[in-house]
Amino acid sequence: MKKIRMLAVSLAVICAALVGVPSASARRETPTASPDDPTYQLYQVLDNSYGGKLKELYLLADIYNDPQNHENQLQHVLRVEYDKSRFFGRLRIQVRSVSKLTPEQLKTYNPKQIYDFGEQDEEVFAKIDPGPLGQKGDLFLQATSSGPLAPAPVTADITKQYESFITEYILPALKK
C-alpha cells in the first residue's frame, strides 16, 4: 500500500511538472536564485557535501495545535529526498503528522519509525530549481478532506512553512 501511495505521489509530481514545463527536451536554463534563498542554500549543501544525492532523511519538526481539537498537540515529521540528476521533483519534502511524543517515545523510536506511524502524507513539496516555492515546475500537494493528495495553491503561509522546514530543521540536520 505504501509503494502504491509513493508511486501515486511520484506520478502526480511528474504530471504536474510536465504541465508546468513546455517541453522536457527544451534546453534547460537554470534560473538564478538569491544566495539567501533557503532552497538555494539547501541545494548548495546537498551538492557540495552529499554529492548531489540524499536518498532519505527523516526529521522531527514543529509541534502545533491540532486544528480539530485545540487541546491536542501534533508534530510534523519530514522525509526529505534529493537527486541532482532528476529533472522533475529534484527535491521532495513529504510531511506527516503524529501526536506529540513523550520523552520515552522519543528515546524508543527513531524518526523513520515515527514518520511511518503517520501512515499517510499530509503535504508534499517538490522543487526543481532553487528559488521561491511556486516557480514553474514546482509542486505543492495537500491532503484533501477525503484523504488523497491533490495539487493546492502555494500561499504565503505555505511558503513560510516550506522555508521554515528548510531553515529550522533540514539545513541544521544536514550541517551536523
Residue frames as a rotation matrix with the C-alpha (Angstrom) as fourth column:
MET 1
0.569 0.822 0.000 0.00
0.822 -0.569 0.000 0.00
0.000 0.000 -1.000 0.00
LYS 2
0.438 -0.490 -0.754 2.86
0.135 -0.793 0.594 2.38
-0.889 -0.362 -0.281 0.83
LYS 3
-0.641 -0.703 0.309 4.52
0.386 0.053 0.921 1.61
-0.664 0.709 0.237 -2.51
ILE 4
-0.120 0.692 0.712 1.29
0.979 -0.037 0.201 2.34
0.166 0.721 -0.672 -4.35
ARG 5
0.788 0.410 -0.460 0.87
0.530 -0.832 0.167 5.62
-0.314 -0.375 -0.872 -2.45
MET 6
0.018 -0.881 -0.473 4.50
0.090 -0.470 0.878 6.56
-0.996 -0.058 0.071 -3.16
LEU 7
-0.656 -0.196 0.729 4.04
0.696 0.218 0.684 5.70
-0.293 0.956 -0.007 -6.85
ALA 8
0.351 0.872 0.340 0.88
0.926 -0.378 0.014 7.82
0.141 0.310 -0.940 -6.97
VAL 9
0.684 -0.174 -0.708 2.70
0.213 -0.881 0.422 10.79
-0.697 -0.440 -0.566 -5.40
SER 10
-0.415 -0.910 0.016 5.62
0.215 -0.081 0.973 10.36
-0.884 0.407 0.229 -7.83
LEU 11
-0.420 0.338 0.842 3.26
0.908 0.151 0.391 10.23
0.005 0.929 -0.370 -10.80
ALA 12
0.697 0.702 -0.148 1.44
0.710 -0.704 0.006 13.32
-0.100 -0.109 -0.989 -9.57
VAL 13
0.284 -0.694 -0.662 4.76
0.080 -0.671 0.737 15.16
-0.956 -0.262 -0.135 -9.24
ILE 14
-0.688 -0.584 0.431 5.81
0.429 0.152 0.890 14.17
-0.586 0.797 0.146 -12.75
CYS 15
-0.075 0.752 0.654 2.43
0.989 -0.029 0.146 15.02
0.129 0.658 -0.742 -14.30
ALA 16
0.790 0.378 -0.482 2.23
0.490 -0.863 0.127 18.40
-0.368 -0.336 -0.867 -12.61
ALA 17
-0.048 -0.889 -0.455 5.81
0.042 -0.457 0.889 19.20
-0.998 0.024 0.060 -13.61
LEU 18
-0.624 -0.146 0.768 5.07
0.719 0.277 0.637 18.24
-0.306 0.950 -0.068 -17.22
VAL 19
0.443 0.851 0.281 2.13
0.894 -0.445 -0.061 20.60
0.073 0.278 -0.958 -17.28
GLY 20
0.795 -0.126 -0.594 4.31
0.169 -0.893 0.417 23.42
-0.583 -0.432 -0.688 -15.95
VAL 21
-0.259 -0.942 -0.216 7.21
-0.176 -0.174 0.969 22.83
-0.950 0.288 -0.121 -18.37
PRO 22
0.365 0.508 -0.780 6.62
-0.811 -0.238 -0.534 23.33
-0.457 0.828 0.325 -22.11
SER 23
0.760 -0.147 -0.633 8.98
-0.360 0.715 -0.599 20.58
0.541 0.683 0.491 -23.24
ALA 24
0.845 -0.478 0.240 11.19
0.006 0.457 0.890 18.12
-0.535 -0.750 0.389 -21.45
SER 25
0.355 -0.740 0.572 13.53
0.920 0.386 -0.073 18.21
-0.167 0.551 0.817 -24.41
ALA 26
0.841 -0.019 0.541 13.78
0.161 -0.945 -0.284 22.00
0.517 0.326 -0.791 -24.42
ARG 27
-0.211 -0.977 0.034 17.13
0.359 -0.109 -0.927 23.45
0.909 -0.183 0.373 -23.45
ARG 28
0.573 0.420 -0.704 17.14
0.770 0.019 0.638 23.76
0.281 -0.908 -0.312 -19.69
GLU 29
-0.117 -0.555 0.823 18.08
0.021 -0.830 -0.557 27.15
0.993 -0.047 0.109 -18.33
THR 30
-0.144 -0.004 -0.990 18.94
0.945 0.297 -0.139 27.33
0.294 -0.955 -0.039 -14.68
PRO 31
0.620 0.392 0.680 17.35
0.216 -0.918 0.332 30.42
0.754 -0.059 -0.654 -13.15
THR 32
-0.566 -0.818 0.103 19.48
0.172 -0.239 -0.956 32.42
0.806 -0.523 0.276 -10.81
ALA 33
0.612 0.709 -0.350 18.41
0.483 0.015 0.875 32.45
0.626 -0.705 -0.333 -7.21
SER 34
0.465 -0.389 0.795 19.50
-0.643 -0.766 0.002 34.62
0.609 -0.512 -0.606 -4.35
PRO 35
-0.466 -0.704 -0.537 22.12
-0.032 0.619 -0.784 33.07
0.884 -0.348 -0.311 -2.06
ASP 36
-0.792 0.249 0.558 19.72
-0.609 -0.249 -0.753 33.97
-0.049 -0.936 0.349 0.77
ASP 37
0.159 0.895 -0.417 17.04
-0.873 0.325 0.364 31.68
0.461 0.306 0.833 -0.69
PRO 38
0.147 -0.077 0.986 16.54
-0.786 0.596 0.164 28.63
-0.600 -0.799 0.028 1.58
THR 39
0.914 0.201 0.353 16.23
0.030 0.834 -0.551 26.22
-0.405 0.514 0.756 -1.37
TYR 40
0.674 -0.736 -0.052 19.44
-0.330 -0.237 -0.914 27.61
0.661 0.634 -0.403 -2.88
GLN 41
-0.030 -0.697 0.716 21.26
-0.992 -0.067 -0.107 27.09
0.122 -0.714 -0.690 0.42
LEU 42
0.441 0.271 0.856 19.86
-0.475 0.879 -0.033 23.56
-0.761 -0.392 0.516 0.73
TYR 43
0.997 -0.078 0.013 20.93
0.049 0.478 -0.877 22.66
0.062 0.875 0.480 -2.83
GLN 44
0.372 -0.919 0.130 24.42
-0.680 -0.365 -0.636 24.00
0.632 0.148 -0.761 -2.13
VAL 45
-0.060 -0.355 0.933 24.81
-0.922 0.377 0.084 21.81
-0.382 -0.855 -0.350 0.97
LEU 46
0.629 0.391 0.672 23.40
-0.186 0.915 -0.358 18.75
-0.754 0.100 0.649 -0.79
ASP 47
0.950 -0.296 -0.099 25.54
-0.065 0.123 -0.990 19.25
0.306 0.947 0.098 -3.90
ASN 48
0.252 -0.935 0.248 28.77
-0.674 -0.354 -0.648 20.08
0.694 -0.004 -0.720 -2.08
SER 49
-0.382 -0.424 0.821 28.58
-0.919 0.270 -0.288 17.80
-0.100 -0.864 -0.493 0.97
TYR 50
0.036 0.511 0.859 26.34
-0.352 0.811 -0.467 14.94
-0.935 -0.285 0.209 -0.20
GLY 51
-0.817 -0.500 0.286 27.39
0.075 0.401 0.913 14.52
-0.571 0.768 -0.290 -3.83
GLY 52
-0.719 0.570 -0.397 24.05
-0.682 -0.470 0.560 15.74
0.132 0.674 0.727 -5.16
LYS 53
-0.154 0.692 -0.706 22.06
-0.088 0.702 0.707 12.86
0.984 0.171 -0.047 -3.66
LEU 54
-0.767 0.082 0.636 20.15
-0.635 0.042 -0.771 12.34
-0.090 -0.996 0.020 -0.45
LYS 55
-0.806 0.439 -0.397 18.23
0.165 0.811 0.561 9.09
0.568 0.387 -0.726 -0.52
GLU 56
0.364 0.930 0.042 16.10
0.297 -0.159 0.941 9.82
0.883 -0.330 -0.335 2.50
LEU 57
-0.872 -0.487 0.058 16.37
0.136 -0.353 -0.926 11.86
0.471 -0.799 0.374 5.64
TYR 58
0.195 0.943 -0.269 13.73
0.603 0.101 0.791 11.70
0.773 -0.317 -0.549 8.38
LEU 59
-0.858 -0.481 0.179 13.33
0.202 -0.637 -0.744 14.56
0.472 -0.602 0.644 10.84
LEU 60
0.023 0.816 -0.577 11.01
0.995 -0.072 -0.062 15.62
-0.092 -0.573 -0.814 13.62
ALA 61
-0.583 -0.164 0.796 9.83
0.407 -0.906 0.112 19.17
0.703 0.389 0.595 13.06
ASP 62
-0.768 0.209 0.605 7.50
-0.472 -0.824 -0.314 21.65
0.433 -0.526 0.732 14.73
ILE 63
-0.693 0.628 -0.353 4.83
0.715 0.539 -0.445 20.96
-0.089 -0.561 -0.823 17.33
TYR 64
-0.860 0.468 0.204 1.47
-0.355 -0.835 0.421 22.61
0.368 0.290 0.884 16.71
ASN 65
-0.538 0.754 0.376 -2.12
-0.440 0.130 -0.889 22.56
-0.719 -0.644 0.262 17.98
ASP 66
-0.753 0.378 0.538 -4.46
0.603 0.724 0.335 20.07
-0.263 0.577 -0.773 16.32
PRO 67
-0.910 0.412 0.051 -6.90
-0.339 -0.809 0.481 22.14
0.239 0.420 0.875 14.18
GLN 68
-0.168 0.895 -0.414 -9.76
-0.003 0.419 0.908 19.72
0.986 0.154 -0.068 15.02
ASN 69
0.770 0.348 -0.535 -9.07
0.500 0.193 0.844 19.64
0.398 -0.917 -0.025 18.76
HIS 70
0.423 -0.622 0.659 -7.04
-0.294 -0.782 -0.550 22.51
0.857 0.038 -0.514 20.20
GLU 71
0.733 -0.156 0.662 -6.38
-0.649 0.128 0.750 20.56
-0.202 -0.979 -0.008 23.39
ASN 72
0.721 -0.481 0.498 -4.21
0.461 0.870 0.172 18.05
-0.517 0.106 0.850 21.47
GLN 73
0.327 -0.693 -0.643 -0.79
-0.708 -0.630 0.319 18.78
-0.626 0.351 -0.697 20.06
LEU 74
0.929 -0.073 0.362 0.65
0.293 0.742 -0.603 17.26
-0.224 0.667 0.711 16.91
GLN 75
0.121 -0.940 -0.319 4.15
-0.273 -0.341 0.900 17.16
-0.954 -0.022 -0.298 15.49
HIS 76
0.809 0.045 -0.586 5.26
-0.587 0.036 -0.809 17.31
-0.015 0.998 0.055 11.87
VAL 77
0.191 -0.761 0.620 7.62
0.064 0.640 0.766 14.59
-0.979 -0.107 0.171 10.70
LEU 78
0.528 -0.076 -0.846 9.57
-0.759 -0.489 -0.429 15.16
-0.381 0.869 -0.316 7.48
ARG 79
0.346 -0.494 0.797 11.00
0.546 0.798 0.258 12.85
-0.763 0.346 0.546 4.84
VAL 80
0.519 -0.278 -0.808 13.48
-0.585 -0.805 -0.099 14.58
-0.622 0.525 -0.581 2.53
GLU 81
0.359 -0.433 0.827 14.86
0.697 0.713 0.071 13.25
-0.620 0.551 0.558 -0.77
TYR 82
0.559 -0.236 -0.795 17.17
-0.530 -0.839 -0.123 14.96
-0.638 0.490 -0.594 -3.24
ASP 83
0.151 -0.557 0.817 18.71
0.689 0.652 0.318 13.87
-0.709 0.515 0.482 -6.51
LYS 84
-0.147 -0.319 -0.936 20.51
-0.278 -0.895 0.348 16.47
-0.949 0.312 0.043 -8.58
SER 85
-0.948 -0.315 0.053 20.27
-0.056 0.328 0.943 14.27
-0.315 0.891 -0.328 -11.69
ARG 86
-0.249 0.929 0.274 16.44
0.882 0.334 -0.333 14.23
-0.401 0.158 -0.902 -11.69
PHE 87
-0.815 0.046 0.577 14.81
0.317 -0.798 0.512 16.78
0.485 0.601 0.636 -13.93
PHE 88
0.058 0.912 0.406 11.41
-0.295 -0.373 0.880 16.72
0.954 -0.170 0.248 -12.20
GLY 89
0.908 0.411 0.079 11.00
-0.176 0.204 0.963 16.70
0.380 -0.888 0.258 -8.45
ARG 90
0.026 -0.994 -0.108 14.69
-0.037 0.107 -0.994 17.11
0.999 0.030 -0.034 -7.75
LEU 91
-0.944 -0.219 0.245 13.86
-0.230 -0.089 -0.969 17.95
0.234 -0.972 0.033 -4.12
ARG 92
0.017 0.966 -0.259 10.93
0.022 0.258 0.966 16.30
1.000 -0.022 -0.017 -2.34
ILE 93
-0.929 -0.135 0.343 9.78
-0.329 -0.115 -0.937 17.05
0.166 -0.984 0.062 1.18
GLN 94
-0.166 0.884 -0.438 6.97
0.166 0.462 0.871 14.83
0.972 0.072 -0.223 2.43
VAL 95
-0.744 -0.017 0.668 5.15
-0.570 -0.505 -0.648 15.90
0.349 -0.863 0.366 5.59
ARG 96
-0.085 0.717 -0.692 3.20
0.390 0.663 0.639 13.75
0.917 -0.216 -0.336 8.03
SER 97
-0.179 0.085 0.980 1.77
-0.785 -0.613 -0.089 14.45
0.594 -0.785 0.177 11.46
VAL 98
-0.224 0.115 -0.968 1.75
0.495 0.869 -0.011 12.37
0.840 -0.481 -0.251 14.62
SER 99
0.879 0.475 -0.027 0.55
0.224 -0.362 0.905 13.05
0.420 -0.802 -0.425 18.14
LYS 100
0.340 -0.773 0.535 3.13
-0.778 -0.551 -0.301 14.85
0.528 -0.314 -0.789 20.24
LEU 101
0.320 -0.317 -0.893 5.53
0.198 0.944 -0.264 12.23
0.926 -0.093 0.365 21.53
THR 102
0.995 -0.045 0.087 6.50
-0.092 -0.122 0.988 11.64
-0.034 -0.992 -0.125 25.11
PRO 103
0.260 -0.965 0.030 10.18
-0.961 -0.256 0.103 11.76
-0.092 -0.056 -0.994 26.12
GLU 104
-0.095 -0.255 0.962 10.10
-0.321 0.923 0.213 7.96
-0.942 -0.289 -0.169 26.46
GLN 105
0.740 0.424 0.523 8.73
0.353 0.417 -0.837 7.55
-0.573 0.804 0.159 22.93
LEU 106
0.845 -0.472 -0.249 11.41
-0.523 -0.639 -0.564 9.88
0.107 0.607 -0.787 21.59
LYS 107
-0.098 -0.900 0.424 14.06
-0.891 0.269 0.365 7.62
-0.443 -0.342 -0.829 23.16
THR 108
-0.001 0.198 0.980 12.41
-0.056 0.979 -0.198 4.42
-0.998 -0.055 0.010 21.88
TYR 109
0.587 0.382 0.714 11.65
0.648 0.306 -0.697 5.28
-0.484 0.872 -0.068 18.25
ASN 110
-0.611 -0.787 -0.084 13.81
0.516 -0.477 0.712 6.76
-0.600 0.391 0.698 15.51
PRO 111
-0.453 0.451 -0.769 12.48
-0.490 -0.846 -0.208 9.46
-0.744 0.283 0.605 13.12
LYS 112
-0.782 0.181 -0.596 11.79
-0.508 0.367 0.779 6.95
0.360 0.912 -0.195 10.31
GLN 113
-0.751 0.532 -0.390 9.64
0.624 0.766 -0.156 4.82
0.216 -0.360 -0.907 12.62
ILE 114
-0.462 0.579 -0.672 7.80
0.309 -0.605 -0.734 7.92
-0.831 -0.547 0.101 13.80
TYR 115
-0.645 0.200 -0.737 7.27
-0.704 -0.532 0.472 9.00
-0.298 0.823 0.484 10.16
ASP 116
-0.834 0.309 -0.458 5.78
-0.036 0.797 0.603 5.56
0.551 0.520 -0.653 9.43
PHE 117
-0.679 0.624 -0.388 3.37
0.618 0.199 -0.761 5.99
-0.397 -0.756 -0.520 12.37
GLY 118
-0.585 0.415 -0.696 1.90
-0.374 -0.900 -0.223 8.94
-0.719 0.130 0.682 10.45
GLU 119
-0.095 0.536 0.839 0.59
0.429 0.782 -0.452 6.46
-0.898 0.317 -0.304 7.83
GLN 120
0.330 0.232 0.915 -0.07
0.944 -0.084 -0.319 9.00
0.002 0.969 -0.246 5.05
ASP 121
-0.754 -0.647 0.111 1.40
0.655 -0.753 0.059 12.21
0.045 0.117 0.992 3.76
GLU 122
0.226 0.784 -0.579 -0.44
0.690 -0.548 -0.473 15.41
-0.688 -0.292 -0.664 4.55
GLU 123
0.818 -0.064 -0.572 1.68
-0.363 -0.829 -0.425 17.57
-0.447 0.555 -0.701 2.27
VAL 124
0.279 -0.791 0.545 4.35
0.832 0.482 0.274 17.13
-0.480 0.377 0.792 -0.38
PHE 125
0.641 -0.243 -0.728 6.64
-0.403 -0.914 -0.049 19.87
-0.653 0.325 -0.684 -1.64
ALA 126
0.364 -0.563 0.742 8.51
0.795 0.602 0.067 19.19
-0.485 0.566 0.667 -4.90
LYS 127
0.617 -0.273 -0.738 11.06
-0.343 -0.938 0.060 21.61
-0.709 0.216 -0.672 -6.34
ILE 128
0.814 -0.439 0.379 13.13
0.556 0.402 -0.728 21.61
0.167 0.804 0.571 -9.49
ASP 129
-0.050 -0.845 0.533 15.31
0.534 -0.474 -0.700 24.68
0.844 0.250 0.475 -9.13
PRO 130
-0.564 -0.179 -0.806 16.35
0.799 -0.367 -0.477 26.96
-0.211 -0.913 0.350 -6.28
GLY 131
-0.835 0.333 0.438 14.20
-0.135 -0.895 0.424 29.99
0.533 0.295 0.793 -5.73
PRO 132
-0.595 0.652 0.471 10.87
-0.751 -0.242 -0.614 30.70
-0.286 -0.718 0.634 -4.08
LEU 133
-0.722 0.459 0.517 8.29
0.381 0.889 -0.255 27.94
-0.577 0.013 -0.817 -3.87
GLY 134
0.322 0.934 -0.156 5.72
0.239 -0.239 -0.941 28.24
-0.916 0.266 -0.300 -6.64
GLN 135
-0.339 -0.498 -0.798 8.02
-0.693 -0.442 0.570 28.66
-0.637 0.746 -0.196 -9.62
LYS 136
0.421 0.442 -0.792 7.28
-0.889 0.374 -0.264 26.92
0.180 0.815 0.550 -12.91
GLY 137
-0.028 -0.384 -0.923 7.60
-0.286 0.888 -0.360 23.16
0.958 0.254 -0.135 -12.40
ASP 138
-0.908 -0.222 0.354 7.26
-0.387 0.126 -0.913 23.31
0.158 -0.967 -0.200 -8.59
LEU 139
-0.145 0.879 -0.455 4.51
-0.008 0.459 0.888 21.33
0.989 0.133 -0.060 -6.99
PHE 140
-0.836 0.041 0.547 2.65
-0.548 -0.082 -0.833 21.51
0.011 -0.996 0.091 -3.71
LEU 141
-0.297 0.739 -0.605 0.27
0.033 0.641 0.767 18.68
0.954 0.208 -0.215 -2.85
GLN 142
-0.747 0.147 0.648 -2.03
-0.662 -0.245 -0.708 18.71
0.054 -0.958 0.281 0.15
ALA 143
-0.876 0.480 -0.050 -4.35
0.481 0.863 -0.156 16.07
-0.032 -0.161 -0.987 1.59
THR 144
-0.541 0.790 0.288 -7.99
-0.374 -0.534 0.758 16.73
0.753 0.303 0.585 0.85
SER 145
-0.212 0.542 0.813 -10.87
-0.970 -0.019 -0.241 16.17
-0.115 -0.840 0.530 3.25
SER 146
0.839 0.523 -0.149 -11.44
-0.541 0.830 -0.136 12.78
0.052 0.195 0.979 1.59
GLY 147
0.734 -0.568 0.372 -7.79
0.066 0.605 0.793 11.89
-0.676 -0.558 0.482 2.12
PRO 148
0.420 -0.661 0.621 -5.80
0.897 0.407 -0.173 11.74
-0.139 0.630 0.764 -1.15
LEU 149
-0.312 -0.635 -0.706 -3.16
0.373 -0.766 0.524 14.30
-0.874 -0.100 0.476 -2.01
ALA 150
0.516 0.464 0.720 -4.10
0.853 -0.208 -0.478 16.88
-0.072 0.861 -0.504 -4.64
PRO 151
-0.507 -0.691 0.515 -2.37
0.724 -0.666 -0.181 19.92
0.468 0.281 0.838 -6.11
ALA 152
0.509 0.611 -0.607 -3.02
0.840 -0.507 0.194 23.00
-0.189 -0.608 -0.771 -3.98
PRO 153
0.715 -0.228 0.660 -2.18
0.170 -0.860 -0.481 26.69
0.678 0.457 -0.576 -4.36
VAL 154
-0.214 -0.852 -0.478 1.05
0.910 0.004 -0.414 28.00
0.354 -0.524 0.775 -2.89
THR 155
0.791 0.527 0.310 0.04
0.333 -0.797 0.504 30.69
0.513 -0.295 -0.806 -0.42
ALA 156
0.166 -0.718 0.676 2.20
-0.584 -0.624 -0.520 32.95
0.795 -0.308 -0.523 1.75
ASP 157
0.464 0.061 0.884 1.56
-0.850 0.311 0.425 30.63
-0.249 -0.948 0.197 4.73
ILE 158
0.967 -0.123 0.222 2.59
0.178 0.953 -0.245 27.56
-0.181 0.277 0.944 2.73
THR 159
0.507 -0.823 0.254 5.75
0.111 -0.230 -0.967 29.31
0.855 0.519 -0.026 1.55
LYS 160
0.182 -0.398 0.899 6.55
-0.883 -0.469 -0.029 30.32
0.434 -0.788 -0.437 5.13
GLN 161
0.740 0.144 0.657 6.06
-0.489 0.786 0.379 26.72
-0.461 -0.602 0.652 6.31
TYR 162
0.904 -0.420 0.084 8.25
0.348 0.605 -0.717 25.34
0.250 0.677 0.692 3.48
GLU 163
0.264 -0.841 0.471 11.05
-0.207 -0.527 -0.824 27.80
0.942 0.120 -0.313 4.24
SER 164
0.345 -0.066 0.936 10.74
-0.936 -0.099 0.338 27.08
0.070 -0.993 -0.096 7.97
PHE 165
0.960 0.004 0.281 11.15
-0.037 0.993 0.113 23.34
-0.279 -0.119 0.953 7.39
ILE 166
0.628 -0.764 0.149 14.34
0.440 0.190 -0.878 24.01
0.642 0.616 0.456 5.44
THR 167
0.065 -0.680 0.730 15.93
-0.310 -0.709 -0.633 26.68
0.948 -0.185 -0.258 7.64
GLU 168
0.185 0.073 0.980 14.93
-0.968 -0.158 0.194 25.37
0.169 -0.985 0.042 11.08
TYR 169
0.620 0.173 0.765 15.10
-0.459 0.871 0.176 21.59
-0.636 -0.461 0.619 10.60
ILE 170
0.952 -0.187 0.244 16.60
0.305 0.684 -0.662 20.30
-0.043 0.705 0.708 7.34
LEU 171
0.528 -0.799 0.288 19.67
-0.187 -0.440 -0.878 22.54
0.828 0.410 -0.382 6.95
PRO 172
0.229 -0.486 0.844 20.75
-0.970 -0.183 0.158 22.25
0.078 -0.855 -0.513 10.61
ALA 173
0.715 0.081 0.695 20.43
-0.272 0.947 0.170 18.44
-0.644 -0.310 0.699 10.44
LEU 174
0.910 -0.352 0.221 22.50
0.363 0.416 -0.834 18.24
0.202 0.839 0.506 7.25
LYS 175
0.439 -0.769 0.465 25.21
-0.396 -0.630 -0.668 20.53
0.807 0.109 -0.581 8.58
LYS 176
0.788 -0.129 0.602 25.80
-0.567 0.227 0.791 18.41
-0.239 -0.965 0.106 11.72
